[in-house]
């Protein structure tokens, strides 16, 4: 009873004894403890003290996990120019540790040049031309958005490098050459022909 939150009384159902701690306690407080333990004794005598109650606690999932994504193939990924639409580029895997709709997610990309399937297959949505310097390097964002009431979105970035193919015929500046030679030039002469290959 000297401790503010210490024991004040307890009931022993096996022996039907009530123990009351009285040291330094007000008589009204002692009587409150006694009446409380007498209720336990009555419950025990009526066979209610040992009754079991099953309590079912349902824990609802809070959408507290953001989906995580991993590129499971090479990153950066390499594709050749002129590859047809639908060509494989890379694979992505996603995971969400929530359960139910909070753990279900959809895969998307904000790129119009690539597409991602729900099983994580990333493919081309256009053809690329290496000779266009703007098409040689692509940064593709892949998103996983869960279906929770307040959706959470994870992101991973795939680097795609377009490789060159020898797909252009060298071009010469002129197809017909008619060099003019002056008299007295001698037996040796030179001529320059320019050819380009993109």
Secondary structure, DSSP 8 states (H G I E B T S, - for coil): --STTS--EEEETTTTEEEE--TT--HHHHHHHHHHHHHHHHHHHTT-TT-----------------EEEE-S-SSEEEETT--TT-EEEEEEEE--S-GGGT-EEEEES-SSEEE-TTSEEEESS---TTSGGGSEEEEEEEEEE-STT--EEEEEEEEEEE----S--EES-S-------TT--S-------EE--
